[in-house]
Amino acid sequence: MKLLVIEDNPDIVANLFAYLEPMGYELDVARNGLGGLAQAAAGSYDAIVLDLTLPGLDGLDVARRLRKDFRRPTPILMLTARDTISDKVTGFESGADDYLVKPFSLVELEIRLKALVRRSHGLHLSTAVSYADVNFDPDTLEATRAGKPLQLTPTGYKLLAALLREAPKLVRREDLEREVWGNDPPDSDALRTHIHALRAALDKPFPIPLLKTHPGIGYRLVSPEATSAA
């Protein structure tokens, strides 16, 4: 696995190299946000370990620009000392795929990286899927609503694809978790925060929402006509 580590703390960088390199990981490092963004945009990496607090350009801006300006779907594991739900939602909305709070276990970091890469490799579907005015082409990783591009994370693409395949039927929480994380889902807030980020991209810029929550059960996409009638 080839990783890009964007981190300005030399002790954390040294620990990551000491732990991961002997196991065969190849690591590149950037010590500020602008340099990390340039390397992430130009290089080919299996995953990115991204610190939130960086000189020059913080981790949120790095993730946003990597997704929006460079359209790179590389999985991002964000490192931060902030651990509230709102902090996690902000991180996911910026383009992060997973979130690890400092201080963290190197064993857990490796497990999460492996899960991210597995999920990323399993992103592709056999055919394009669509419902209402939403379209997703897995070959190009292009998702649109009403012809306008949607900026999503790899996890967001997988959630959207699962909802599109079943629309307008309900998709249960446990089925979405299995679709995205297999048999090793993260903590209980992960699906909710990723759904929040998906809704921000899919519904927030448009007058009629499509993503409907059935509390405690699951989620589904509904047509604009059904939403208007309701």
Salt bridges, closest charged atoms under 4 A:
GLU7 OE1 - LYS102 NZ 3.54
ASP51 OD1 - LYS102 NZ 2.88
ASP61 OD1 - ARG64 NH1 3.12
ASP69 OD2 - ARG65 NE 3.49
GLU93 OE2 - HIS196 ND1 2.86
ASP97 OD2 - ARG67 NH2 2.79
ASP98 OD1 - ARG112 NH1 2.78
GLU108 OE2 - ARG112 NE 2.86
GLU110 OE2 - LYS114 NZ 3.34
ASP133 OD1 - ARG145 NE 3.28
GLU166 OE1 - LYS169 NZ 3.44
ASP175 OD1 - ARG178 NH1 2.92
GLU177 OE2 - ARG173 NH2 3.81
GLU179 OE2 - ARG165 NH2 2.70
ASP184 OD2 - ARG118 NH2 2.66
ASP187 OD2 - LYS88 NZ 3.98
ASP189 OD1 - ARG192 NH2 3.13
ASP203 OD1 - ARG145 NH1 3.19
